[in-house]
């Protein structure tokens, strides 16, 4: 994936207009990644197909783990803030999906309890190592390296990218570490303008 900024223009006669890339604060990927259609298991034990379950929503996808000391809790906290400052009508159109890369420790119960600390609507997904590898591959992120699991204290290297798929099933921006919650909050209404073609 090549990340870069790009300009552009939009029509002025057909509101709501789509924002230009320069109006968004996230990184603009080239080409725009498509929302994956992998199926994993949610914290209730039910199959969850990402594309089907989040159809028509602005969907944030992040691969991480609950024992992460920095990037994962920071990202979830930032999204929590960004959603909190939006009107309820906008919040209902946003989904946050967190996929664990540490299924050994992140049981469904652990994952649910951790996500509830941020927002009870956040979706937690898990699966077998093979299923998680497929999900990461479909999303275009490198599989998390397998650290030697010694007891309960070990770290897992993982991508820090946060994908933001608009209702048209394309990630018009991605975020890396260093973006602020105000950046997420600024982009949410803009990203919702990229409507699903059948909506």
N, C-alpha and C positions, 0 to 999 in steps of 0.2 A: 504494500500500500504506500503510495506517495502522498505525503501531507504537504499542503501548500495553500496559499490564498489565491483566490481568483475573483475577478470582477464580473460585472454583468449588468444587464438592464432588465427591467420588468415592465409589462404593460401598465398604463395608468388608467385605462378605461374600464377595467373589469375587476373591481374590488371584490373580496380582499386580495390584494396583490401578493405575489410571492416575494419574500425578501431577497435582496442581493446577497451574495456570499460575504461581501464586505460589511454588511450590517450585523452579521453574526460574530460572536466573540470566540467561538470554538475554532478548532483547526478544520479546514475544509479538505477532505480526502479526495484524491483523484485516482481512479474513478470513484463515484459514490458507492460504498458497499451496500449490497442488498441485505435486508433482514434475513437471518438464517431461519430454517424451518426444522431445526432439530427438536427431538422430543426427549425430555428428561422427567424426573419425578419431583413433584412439588412437596412441600412440607406436610401435606395431608396424606401423602402416599398415592396421589393420583397422577396419571400421565399428563404432561403439560407440553403442548406443541407451541413453541414460541410464536411463530407467525400466526397461527390460527387464534390463539388465546389473546393476542394483543392487536388484532386487526382493527385498523382505524384509530389507533392511539399513538401518541408520542411515546416511544418505548426506549428506556435507558437500560443498557445491557452491560453488566460488569462481571468479570471473572476474578474471584478472590477467595478469602477464607477467614473464618471468624477469629482465629488466633493471630491474625496479621496485626503488627504493632503500630502501623502508621497509615499506609495508603488506603486500605479498605475502610477503616472507621472514619477517616477524614472524608472520603468520597461519599459515604452514606450520610454523614452529618451535613455535608454541603448540599446534597440533594434534598435532605429533610428541610433545610432552611429555604431552599429555592422553591419548594412546593408550598411551604407554609405561607409565603408571602403572595401566593397566587389566589385569585378568586376561586371559590368552590367549583364553579362551572369549568374552569381550566383544569383544576386538580383531577376532576373525574375523567379527563381525557388523557391522563398520563399514567404509564405503568413503569415501575422500576423492578427489574429482574436481576437478581444476584445469583450467579452460578458458582458453587463451591469448587475449588480445585484441591480440596483436602477432605475427600469423602470419609477417610478413616476416622477423623475426629468430628467432622461436621455431620453428625446424624441429623435426621429431620427435626428432632426436638431441639437440638442445640442451635441449628440454623434458624428455626422459628423464634426462639427466645432472643437470639442476638438481633435479628431483624426488627422484632417488636420494640426493641430499645429505640429504634429510629422512627419506624412507621409501621403500623400493623398491616397496611396495605401492600408493603413491599413483598415481592414474590421471591421465595428461595427455592433453588433447584439443585438436585444432586443426581448421582447415577454411578454406574460402574466406571472404572478407569477408562475403559474403551469408549463408553458413551460420552464421557467428558472430553476425551481427546477429539472425538468426532465433532462435538459442539464447538470446541475451540478452533478446529480446522475450518468449519463452516463460517465462523465469525471472522476468520483471517488473523487470528492471534497465535503466536507460537505456543505449543503445549507447555504447561507448567513442568519444569524439570523435576524429576523425582528425587527428593532429598532422602537421605537415609533416616528412617524413622526410628529414633532412639528414645524410647519412653514416650512421654507426652509433650516433651519440649523439643520441637524442631521447627524450622522455618520452611516455607514453600515459596520459591521464586515464581512470580506470575506477572502477566501483563498489567500495566496500570492504566490502560486505555479504557475510557468510558464511551461507549457508542450511544448515539442519540438517533434512533430511527424515527423519522416523521411518519405521519399516517400514510404516506405514499410508499412505505416500506423501504426507504432509502436513508442511509446515515448522511445527512447533509453536513454534520459536524461530528468530530470526535474530540474528547478532552483527555489531556494527560495531566500529570501532577503539576501543580503550579497555578491552575485556574482557581478562581474564587467563587464562593457561593453566589455572589452577585452576578457573576458571568453566566452561571446556569440560569438564574432567575431572569436575566435579561433576554436570554435566547428562547426560553420556553414558548412564549406567545408567538414568536417568529417561526419557530420550527413547526408549530401546529398549522401554519398556513399552507404547508405542503400537503395538500389533501390527497386521500386515496382516490385514484381515478374512477372508482365505482361508488364513491361515497355520495 
